[in-house]
Amino acid sequence: MKTGFSARELTKEIKAAAIAGGAALVGVAAIESIPPCTPPLPVTKVMVDAHSVIVFAIPMLRGSIESPSLFSAMISTHATYREEELLTLRLGRLIEERGYRAALVVPASPIEMSRETKGLLGDISLRHVAIGAGLGTIGKNRLLLTHRWGPRVRLGAVVTNALLEADKPMEEELCGDCATCVQSCPAQALDTHTLKDAVKCLNKQQKWGMAAHIQFMQRLLDAPPEQQKAMLRDPEYWNLYQAQSVTLLYTCYECINCCPVGK
Protein backbone atom coordinates (compact mmCIF):
# COMPACT_ATOMS: atom_id res chain seq x y z
CA MET A 1 0.00 0.00 0.00
CA LYS A 2 1.46 3.35 -1.05
CA THR A 3 0.67 6.30 1.17
CA GLY A 4 3.45 8.75 0.41
CA PHE A 5 5.04 8.10 3.82
CA SER A 6 8.15 6.02 4.44
CA ALA A 7 8.19 3.59 7.35
CA ARG A 8 10.56 5.90 9.21
CA GLU A 9 8.43 9.01 8.61
CA LEU A 10 5.20 7.33 9.66
CA THR A 11 6.83 5.81 12.76
CA LYS A 12 8.22 9.19 13.76
CA GLU A 13 4.83 10.84 13.31
CA ILE A 14 3.02 8.20 15.38
CA LYS A 15 5.57 8.36 18.20
CA ALA A 16 5.39 12.16 18.30
CA ALA A 17 1.59 11.98 18.49
CA ALA A 18 1.81 9.47 21.36
CA ILE A 19 4.17 11.70 23.36
CA ALA A 20 2.04 14.76 22.65
CA GLY A 21 -1.00 12.78 23.82
CA GLY A 22 0.44 12.01 27.24
CA ALA A 23 2.64 8.91 26.78
CA ALA A 24 5.97 8.99 28.62
CA LEU A 25 7.42 6.08 26.65
CA VAL A 26 6.51 4.75 23.22
CA GLY A 27 7.98 2.03 21.03
CA VAL A 28 7.19 -0.18 18.07
CA ALA A 29 7.40 -3.96 18.02
CA ALA A 30 7.39 -6.03 14.86
CA ILE A 31 5.10 -8.97 15.59
CA GLU A 32 7.92 -11.47 15.03
CA SER A 33 10.06 -9.74 17.70
CA ILE A 34 7.45 -10.08 20.47
CA PRO A 35 8.62 -12.78 22.92
CA PRO A 36 6.22 -15.71 23.41
CA CYS A 37 3.98 -15.85 26.47
CA THR A 38 2.04 -18.65 28.15
CA PRO A 39 -0.60 -19.32 27.03
CA PRO A 40 0.14 -18.05 23.50
CA LEU A 41 -1.61 -14.77 22.64
CA PRO A 42 -0.78 -14.02 18.99
CA VAL A 43 -1.25 -10.46 17.73
CA THR A 44 -3.16 -11.90 14.78
CA LYS A 45 -6.03 -12.45 17.21
CA VAL A 46 -6.54 -8.68 17.02
CA MET A 47 -5.65 -8.17 13.34
CA VAL A 48 -5.12 -11.00 10.89
CA ASP A 49 -2.68 -9.11 8.65
CA ALA A 50 -0.87 -7.30 11.49
CA HIS A 51 2.74 -6.26 10.99
CA SER A 52 3.48 -3.87 13.86
CA VAL A 53 2.31 -2.94 17.35
CA ILE A 54 2.71 0.55 18.78
CA VAL A 55 2.92 0.32 22.57
CA PHE A 56 3.18 3.19 25.03
CA ALA A 57 3.45 3.72 28.78
CA ILE A 58 1.73 6.33 30.94
CA PRO A 59 3.11 6.81 34.47
CA MET A 60 0.86 6.18 37.45
CA LEU A 61 0.39 8.96 39.98
CA ARG A 62 2.74 7.95 42.78
CA GLY A 63 1.08 10.07 45.46
CA SER A 64 -2.19 8.25 44.76
CA ILE A 65 -0.92 4.67 44.60
CA GLU A 66 1.05 5.28 47.82
CA SER A 67 -1.84 7.10 49.51
CA PRO A 68 -3.47 5.86 52.74
CA SER A 69 -6.71 6.45 50.80
CA LEU A 70 -7.24 3.36 48.69
CA PHE A 71 -9.90 5.21 46.75
CA SER A 72 -7.35 7.77 45.57
CA ALA A 73 -5.28 4.89 44.19
CA MET A 74 -8.33 3.33 42.55
CA ILE A 75 -9.54 6.45 40.77
CA SER A 76 -6.06 7.40 39.54
CA THR A 77 -5.63 3.92 38.08
CA HIS A 78 -8.94 4.09 36.25
CA ALA A 79 -8.21 7.62 35.05
CA THR A 80 -4.93 6.35 33.58
CA TYR A 81 -6.77 3.56 31.76
CA ARG A 82 -9.26 6.07 30.33
CA GLU A 83 -6.38 8.25 29.19
CA GLU A 84 -4.88 5.22 27.43
CA GLU A 85 -8.15 4.35 25.73
CA LEU A 86 -8.47 7.84 24.26
CA LEU A 87 -4.84 7.92 23.18
CA THR A 88 -5.07 4.55 21.40
CA LEU A 89 -8.17 5.80 19.57
CA ARG A 90 -6.37 8.96 18.42
CA LEU A 91 -3.31 7.01 17.28
CA GLY A 92 -5.56 4.55 15.46
CA ARG A 93 -7.29 7.39 13.62
CA LEU A 94 -3.94 8.87 12.63
CA ILE A 95 -2.81 5.52 11.22
CA GLU A 96 -6.03 5.06 9.25
CA GLU A 97 -5.79 8.62 7.91
CA ARG A 98 -2.45 7.55 6.47
CA GLY A 99 -4.08 4.70 4.55
CA TYR A 100 -3.56 1.72 6.86
CA ARG A 101 -5.73 -0.17 9.33
CA ALA A 102 -5.49 0.09 13.11
CA ALA A 103 -7.08 -1.95 15.91
CA LEU A 104 -7.04 -0.97 19.57
CA VAL A 105 -5.82 -3.29 22.31
CA VAL A 106 -7.93 -3.23 25.47
CA PRO A 107 -5.72 -1.91 28.33
CA ALA A 108 -7.84 -3.35 31.16
CA SER A 109 -11.43 -4.37 30.45
CA PRO A 110 -13.56 -5.76 28.88
CA ILE A 111 -11.79 -9.09 28.53
CA GLU A 112 -12.86 -12.66 27.83
CA MET A 113 -14.71 -14.13 30.80
CA SER A 114 -14.56 -17.90 30.34
CA ARG A 115 -13.71 -21.02 32.32
CA GLU A 116 -10.46 -21.26 30.36
CA THR A 117 -9.24 -17.69 30.88
CA LYS A 118 -10.91 -17.02 34.27
CA GLY A 119 -10.95 -13.35 33.31
CA LEU A 120 -7.15 -13.16 33.56
CA LEU A 121 -6.08 -12.88 29.92
CA GLY A 122 -6.44 -10.06 27.42
CA ASP A 123 -6.28 -10.40 23.64
CA ILE A 124 -2.51 -9.98 23.72
CA SER A 125 0.09 -9.53 26.47
CA LEU A 126 0.96 -5.83 26.64
CA ARG A 127 3.99 -6.63 28.80
CA HIS A 128 5.48 -8.90 26.16
CA VAL A 129 4.75 -6.41 23.38
CA ALA A 130 6.49 -3.73 25.47
CA ILE A 131 9.54 -5.99 25.79
CA GLY A 132 9.60 -6.45 22.02
CA ALA A 133 9.43 -2.66 21.61
CA GLY A 134 12.31 -2.00 24.01
CA LEU A 135 10.35 -0.26 26.77
CA GLY A 136 11.66 -2.46 29.57
CA THR A 137 11.87 -5.96 31.02
CA ILE A 138 9.53 -8.09 33.14
CA GLY A 139 10.33 -8.29 36.86
CA LYS A 140 9.56 -10.91 39.47
CA ASN A 141 6.34 -9.03 40.17
CA ARG A 142 5.32 -10.02 36.60
CA LEU A 143 5.03 -6.37 35.65
CA LEU A 144 6.94 -4.39 33.07
CA LEU A 145 9.90 -2.59 34.66
CA THR A 146 11.05 0.66 33.08
CA HIS A 147 14.22 2.63 33.82
CA ARG A 148 12.58 5.81 35.09
CA TRP A 149 9.30 4.61 36.58
CA GLY A 150 9.96 0.98 37.41
CA PRO A 151 6.60 -0.89 37.38
CA ARG A 152 4.62 2.31 38.07
CA VAL A 153 3.19 2.61 34.56
CA ARG A 154 0.15 1.42 32.65
CA LEU A 155 0.38 0.23 29.05
CA GLY A 156 -1.67 0.88 25.93
CA ALA A 157 -1.22 -0.41 22.38
CA VAL A 158 -2.44 -0.22 18.79
CA VAL A 159 -2.05 -3.03 16.27
CA THR A 160 -1.60 -2.06 12.62
CA ASN A 161 -0.93 -3.59 9.23
CA ALA A 162 1.57 -0.80 8.53
CA LEU A 163 5.21 -1.86 8.29
CA LEU A 164 6.73 0.52 10.82
CA GLU A 165 10.32 0.94 11.91
CA ALA A 166 10.67 -1.43 14.87
CA ASP A 167 12.66 -0.76 18.03
CA LYS A 168 15.14 -3.18 19.55
CA PRO A 169 14.43 -5.01 22.82
CA MET A 170 16.32 -3.80 25.89
CA GLU A 171 19.40 -5.88 26.64
CA GLU A 172 19.80 -4.71 30.25
CA GLU A 173 18.04 -6.73 32.98
CA LEU A 174 16.36 -4.40 35.47
CA CYS A 175 15.16 -6.86 38.11
CA GLY A 176 18.34 -8.75 38.98
CA ASP A 177 18.53 -10.64 42.28
CA CYS A 178 16.04 -8.46 44.14
CA ALA A 179 13.05 -10.35 45.60
CA THR A 180 11.37 -7.57 47.58
CA CYS A 181 8.07 -7.96 45.74
CA VAL A 182 8.00 -11.74 46.26
CA GLN A 183 8.56 -11.31 49.99
CA SER A 184 6.11 -8.40 50.31
CA CYS A 185 3.18 -9.91 48.40
CA PRO A 186 0.30 -10.26 50.91
CA ALA A 187 -1.25 -13.02 48.79
CA GLN A 188 2.03 -14.95 48.39
CA ALA A 189 1.27 -15.07 44.69
CA LEU A 190 4.72 -14.38 43.21
CA ASP A 191 6.60 -17.60 44.00
CA THR A 192 5.85 -19.13 40.60
CA HIS A 193 4.18 -18.08 37.36
CA THR A 194 1.11 -20.30 37.36
CA LEU A 195 -2.54 -19.51 36.80
CA LYS A 196 -3.25 -20.63 40.36
CA ASP A 197 -0.96 -17.91 41.69
CA ALA A 198 -2.58 -15.37 39.38
CA VAL A 199 -5.94 -16.23 40.94
CA LYS A 200 -4.43 -15.74 44.42
CA CYS A 201 -3.27 -12.29 43.31
CA LEU A 202 -6.67 -11.47 41.84
CA ASN A 203 -8.51 -12.40 45.02
CA LYS A 204 -6.35 -9.96 46.98
CA GLN A 205 -6.12 -7.28 44.32
CA GLN A 206 -9.87 -7.20 43.69
CA LYS A 207 -11.38 -7.60 47.13
CA TRP A 208 -14.85 -6.83 45.76
CA GLY A 209 -14.42 -8.57 42.41
CA MET A 210 -16.35 -11.37 40.72
CA ALA A 211 -15.30 -14.13 43.16
CA ALA A 212 -16.47 -12.11 46.17
CA HIS A 213 -19.70 -11.23 44.36
CA ILE A 214 -20.46 -14.89 43.59
CA GLN A 215 -19.74 -15.97 47.17
CA PHE A 216 -22.03 -13.25 48.53
CA MET A 217 -24.85 -14.16 46.15
CA GLN A 218 -24.59 -17.84 47.13
CA ARG A 219 -24.89 -16.92 50.80
CA LEU A 220 -27.74 -14.53 50.03
CA LEU A 221 -29.75 -17.17 48.15
CA ASP A 222 -29.29 -19.69 50.97
CA ALA A 223 -30.31 -17.25 53.71
CA PRO A 224 -33.86 -16.87 55.12
CA PRO A 225 -35.81 -13.73 54.00
CA GLU A 226 -35.09 -11.64 57.10
CA GLN A 227 -31.38 -12.36 56.93
CA GLN A 228 -31.41 -11.51 53.22
CA LYS A 229 -32.75 -8.04 54.05
CA ALA A 230 -29.99 -7.54 56.61
CA MET A 231 -27.33 -8.71 54.15
CA LEU A 232 -28.49 -6.19 51.54
CA ARG A 233 -28.18 -3.43 54.13
CA ASP A 234 -24.66 -4.49 55.06
CA PRO A 235 -21.61 -2.48 53.84
CA GLU A 236 -20.22 -5.70 52.33
CA TYR A 237 -23.00 -5.60 49.74
CA TRP A 238 -22.62 -1.84 49.26
CA ASN A 239 -18.97 -2.29 48.32
CA LEU A 240 -19.83 -5.15 45.94
CA TYR A 241 -22.53 -3.00 44.36
CA GLN A 242 -20.12 -0.09 43.91
CA ALA A 243 -17.51 -2.37 42.33
CA GLN A 244 -20.07 -3.71 39.85
CA SER A 245 -21.28 -0.19 39.06
CA VAL A 246 -17.92 1.56 38.74
CA THR A 247 -15.90 -1.36 37.26
CA LEU A 248 -12.98 -3.30 38.75
CA LEU A 249 -11.64 -1.76 41.95
CA TYR A 250 -7.98 -2.55 42.65
CA THR A 251 -7.28 -2.93 46.34
CA CYS A 252 -3.58 -3.87 46.42
CA TYR A 253 -0.54 -1.98 45.08
CA GLU A 254 2.16 -3.61 47.21
CA CYS A 255 4.26 -5.16 44.42
CA ILE A 256 4.25 -1.83 42.58
CA ASN A 257 5.06 0.39 45.55
CA CYS A 258 7.81 -1.77 47.06
CA CYS A 259 9.81 -2.21 43.84
CA PRO A 260 13.11 -0.27 44.05
CA VAL A 261 13.46 0.10 40.26
CA GLY A 262 12.74 3.65 39.16
CA LYS A 263 12.55 5.09 42.69
N, C-alpha and C positions, 0 to 999 in steps of 0.2 A: 504494500500500500504506500503510495507516494503522497506525502503531505507537505513537502517543502521544508521540513525540519529534519536535521540530522539527529541521530540517536543522542549525540552529546548535547546538542542545543535543546532538545526536548527534555532530556534529563535535568539539565541545568534550570530550565524554566519551572519544571515541576518541583524541584527541590527548593527553589526560591519562593514559590507559592506556599509550600509547606511551612517554611520558616516564617514567612510573613503572616501565616495563619495561626501561629502560636506553637508550632513544633520546636523543640529544643534540639532534637537530633532527627536526621532523616537519611535514609539510605535506600539503595535499590539492590534487590537480590534477583539474579536469574534463577528460574525455577530449578535448574539442575544443580545449583550451588547450595540449595537449602538442605541442611543436614536432616537425615531421617528421624522421625519420632515414633514412639510406640503408644497406641497403635498408629499405623500409617495414616496420614491426613494429606493426601496429594492436593496441590493447588488446583489441579484440573477439576476438583469437586466444585470449585467456585466458577471457573471459566475453562471450558474444554480446550480452547486454543491459546491458553495463557503462555506468555513468554517471560514476564517480569512482575515483580511485586514491589511496590513502593511501601516502605514501612517507616513510621515515625514514632517518636517518643515525646510525651508531654510530662513534665515534672509534676509530682504530687505536691500539695501544699504541706510543708513539713510541720508548721505550727498546728495544723489541723490533725494530721495523723498521729502527732505526739500529744495531742490535747487530752486533758482529763475528761473532756466532753466527748463521748463516743459519737454523739450526733454530729459534731463538727467534722469528725473524720469521715463519717458516712456521707454527708452532703458534699464535701469537697471531692470525694471519690466519684460520686455520681455526676457532679458538675464536670469533672475531667472527662468522663466517658461521653457526656453530651458534647463537649468541645471536640472530642475526637470524631464523633459521628458527623458533625457539621463540616469538619475539615476534610474528612474522607469524601463527603459529597462534593465539596468544592473542587478537590483535586480530580475526582472522577469526571466532573463536568469539563474541566480544563482539558483532560485527556481526550474526551469525546469531541470537543471543539476542534481538536487537532486531527481528527479523522480516525481515531482508534476506538476501541471499546474498553470500558472500565467497569469493574464490579467491586462493591464495597465488601470488606470483611467485618463481621460483627465484632466490636471490641469486648462486649460483655454478654449481653442478652438481646434478643432471644437466641436460644441454642436448642439443639435436639434433646428432647426429653424422652428417653427410651430405656428399656431394661438393660440394653447393651452399654449405652453411654452414661447412664445414671445422671444426666445433666452436667457432666464434667468435661465434655469435649466440644470445642467449637468446630467450624468447618475446616480451619487450618490452625496450626500452632504458631501464634504470633511470635513467641519466643524464638522458635527455630528459624523463622523467616528473618528476625532481627539479627540472629547470628550470621546467617548467610549474607546479610547486608552490611555487616561489620559494625553494628551498633554496640555490641558487647558480647559477654559470655554468660552461660547459665551457672548460677551458684548452687550451693547445697540446699538453699531454700527453694530451689526449682524456679526461681525468678530470674529474669534478665538482669545482669549487673552491668552498669555503665560506669565509665571513669568518673564523671562529675557527680552523678546523682545516686550511684549504687543501684539498689533495686527500687528506689523511690520514683518510679515513672510508670505511666500507663501507655500501652501501645495501640496504634491504629494502623490500618493497611488498606491498600487498593491494589487489586489484581488487574492487569492489563495485557492485551495482546500486542502491545507495542514492544519492539526490541529496544530497550533502554540500555544505557551504559551502566553496567553492574559494578558494585563496590566489592572490595575484597574482605573476607572474614577477618576478624581480629585475631592476631597470633598470640597476644598476651593473655595469660590466664589470670583473672581478677580474684577468684575465690581462694585459691591456694589451700593451705592446711587449716584454715580457720573453721571452727565448727560451732561458733556462737549461736547461730540460728537453730541448729539441731538440738543443742542443749537447752535453749530458751523456749522451744515450741511447747505451749501448754497442752497440746493434743498429742505430743510425741508422735508426730506424723512425718518426720523428716529422716527417719533411719534408713528407709529404702524408698524406691520409686515405684511402688505398686498402687493399683487402683484402691486397694483396701486402705492404704495410708492416705490417699487423696480424700476418701470418704471421711476419715477421722478428722482431717483438716477442715473439710466442709462443715461437719457437725459443730465444730468450734467457731469457725469463721462466720457461719450464718446461723446464729443462735435461734432465730425465728424463721428459718427457712422451711423448705418443703417437708423434711423429715419431722421437724417439730410440729408442723401443721397437721400432718397425717396422724401422729401420735395423739395430739389433742382431740382431733375429730373422732378417733377410735374410742377414747375415754368418754367423750361427750355422748356418743351414740349408745354406749353401754350404761350410762348413768340414768337414774330415775329422773322424772320431769323437774322436781324441785332443785335437785343438784345441777341439772342442766342450766337452769336459770342462773344459779350462783356462778357456774363456770363461765357463762357469757358475760357476767359482770366483773369477772376477775381480770386484773391487769395482764395476766398471761395471754388471754384471748385478745386484749386490746393491742398488745405488741404484735401478735400474729396477724391481726387485721391490718395494722399499719404496714407491716412488711409486705403483705399481699397487695396493698393499695399503692404503695410507693414504688416497689420493686425490691430486689435483693438488698438486704441491709447487712453490710460487713461489720462484724463485731470483734475482729482480732487483727492487729497490725504488728504483732510481736516480731515476726521474722523479717519484716521490712525495717522496723525501727532499730532493731539491735544490730543490724549488719554494719560493720565498720567501713565498708567500701563506699566512697563518695562522701564521707562525713568530714 
